[in-house]
Amino acid sequence: MTRILRIAVADDEPDVRDYFQVMLPRLGHQVVATAANGRELIELCRQHKPDLIIADVRMPEMDGDVAIQQICQDCPVPFILISAYSKPEAMLDGCGSIRRTYLMKPVKRDDLKDAIEQVCSNNSGQ
């Protein structure tokens, strides 16, 4: 993938947000927004219109999976859910044909790179 993606990240753990802010530019992408909960993620996605969302499943105030469902009602965006827990069974079946995947924490660089290519390869327009 040669396209630079504009990515929004949401996780309630500051260390995880910091990891993505360092790792995503190393993979050639731009972090356009970071959120500590789902409510912030919704607002930031409205403002920045990212190409990809990476969000923790469980967060305070509003979980990432709930936030993504709301975001995708307005503007479908590919996403990667992350969690320290097991893979969600439905993984947002209500999001239709939007490309998505799931990563377990801790997220490794190569797994992140592969996940980004998996969900964004058909959306690059190239």
Backbone torsions as a table, in degrees:
resi	resn	phi	psi	omega
1	MET	NA	127.2	-178.9
2	THR	-107.7	-11.4	-177.3
3	ARG	-76.2	135.0	174.9
4	ILE	-82.3	120.9	-179.9
5	LEU	-95.0	145.3	174.0
6	ARG	-96.2	114.5	-169.3
7	ILE	-118.1	135.9	171.7
8	ALA	-103.4	136.5	-177.4
9	VAL	-122.0	138.1	175.9
10	ALA	-136.1	124.8	174.5
11	ASP	-159.5	141.5	-179.2
12	ASP	-79.0	-9.1	178.6
13	GLU	-96.4	117.1	-179.4
14	PRO	-56.2	-37.1	-179.9
15	ASP	-62.9	-36.3	179.2
16	VAL	-70.1	-43.6	176.3
17	ARG	-59.7	-42.9	178.3
18	ASP	-60.8	-41.5	179.1
19	TYR	-57.1	-48.6	-179.4
20	PHE	-66.8	-35.0	179.0
21	GLN	-66.5	-26.0	176.7
22	VAL	-88.7	-46.4	-171.8
23	MET	-72.9	-40.8	-176.7
24	LEU	-62.3	-43.7	174.8
25	PRO	-62.2	-32.8	176.6
26	ARG	-64.6	-27.7	177.3
27	LEU	-88.8	3.0	175.2
28	GLY	93.6	17.4	-177.7
29	HIS	-117.4	168.2	-177.4
30	GLN	-115.1	129.6	173.3
31	VAL	-87.8	114.2	-176.9
32	VAL	-97.8	-14.6	-179.5
33	ALA	-161.2	143.5	172.2
34	THR	-129.8	136.8	-177.4
35	ALA	-130.8	150.9	179.0
36	ALA	-98.1	-7.1	178.0
37	ASN	-158.5	172.9	-176.3
38	GLY	-65.3	-35.1	179.5
39	ARG	-63.7	-43.7	176.7
40	GLU	-62.4	-40.8	-179.1
41	LEU	-59.5	-44.7	179.3
42	ILE	-58.4	-49.6	-178.0
43	GLU	-63.2	-44.6	-178.8
44	LEU	-66.5	-35.0	177.5
45	CYS	-68.7	-34.7	175.2
46	ARG	-63.0	-39.5	-178.2
47	GLN	-74.6	-43.9	-168.4
48	HIS	-102.7	-15.1	178.5
49	LYS	45.8	66.4	-177.4
50	PRO	-69.6	162.3	175.2
51	ASP	-84.2	-20.7	-176.2
52	LEU	-152.9	145.1	174.4
53	ILE	-118.9	134.3	171.8
54	ILE	-119.0	119.3	-174.3
55	ALA	-140.1	140.9	171.8
56	ASP	-68.0	143.3	-179.9
57	VAL	-69.8	-48.5	-175.2
58	ARG	-106.9	118.0	178.3
59	MET	-142.5	160.3	176.7
60	PRO	-69.7	160.3	179.3
61	GLU	70.3	-55.6	176.7
62	MET	-154.2	129.7	179.6
63	ASP	-68.8	155.7	-179.3
64	GLY	-63.2	-37.9	-179.5
65	ASP	-66.7	-36.5	177.0
66	VAL	-67.4	-43.5	179.1
67	ALA	-61.3	-43.8	-179.3
68	ILE	-62.9	-39.4	177.4
69	GLN	-59.5	-42.2	179.3
70	GLN	-67.6	-42.8	179.8
71	ILE	-61.2	-43.7	-175.8
72	CYS	-71.9	-16.9	173.7
73	GLN	-68.2	-37.4	-179.9
74	ASP	-83.3	-44.9	-174.4
75	CYS	-151.6	102.6	-178.7
76	PRO	-58.4	127.6	-178.8
77	VAL	-135.6	132.4	174.4
78	PRO	-58.4	149.8	-178.2
79	PHE	-147.3	158.4	174.2
80	ILE	-125.3	121.4	174.5
81	LEU	-91.8	141.4	177.3
82	ILE	-126.7	148.1	178.8
83	SER	-164.4	154.1	173.3
84	ALA	-85.1	-6.4	-177.5
85	TYR	-101.9	-178.5	-177.9
86	SER	-69.2	162.3	-178.0
87	LYS	-60.9	133.2	177.1
88	PRO	-63.5	137.7	-176.0
89	GLU	-62.2	-52.3	-175.6
90	ALA	-83.4	-28.4	-177.1
91	MET	43.8	50.9	174.2
92	LEU	64.6	56.0	177.0
93	ASP	-58.9	-24.5	-179.6
94	GLY	-72.0	-0.5	-178.6
95	CYS	-94.5	14.4	173.7
96	GLY	59.6	-132.1	-174.0
97	SER	-91.9	11.1	179.7
98	ILE	-62.8	131.6	-179.4
99	ARG	-69.9	137.2	-176.7
100	ARG	-155.5	161.0	172.6
101	THR	-154.8	-177.7	-173.1
102	TYR	-139.5	137.3	176.2
103	LEU	-127.4	142.1	175.3
104	MET	-88.8	142.7	173.2
105	LYS	-79.1	147.9	-4.8
106	PRO	-73.8	140.4	-177.5
107	VAL	-80.7	123.7	178.9
108	LYS	-92.4	150.1	-176.4
109	ARG	-52.6	-51.7	-176.1
110	ASP	-65.5	-37.0	177.3
111	ASP	-65.3	-40.1	178.7
112	LEU	-63.5	-47.4	179.3
113	LYS	-58.1	-46.5	179.9
114	ASP	-63.5	-41.0	-179.4
115	ALA	-64.9	-42.1	178.3
116	ILE	-61.8	-45.4	178.9
117	GLU	-63.3	-38.5	-178.9
118	GLN	-63.0	-46.5	-174.6
119	VAL	-86.7	-17.9	-176.3
120	CYS	-111.9	-5.9	-175.2
121	SER	-62.1	-37.0	-179.7
122	ASN	-87.1	-4.6	-178.0
123	ASN	-104.0	5.3	-174.5
124	SER	-79.1	-20.2	-179.7
125	GLY	74.3	11.3	-179.0
126	GLN	-115.8	NA	NA
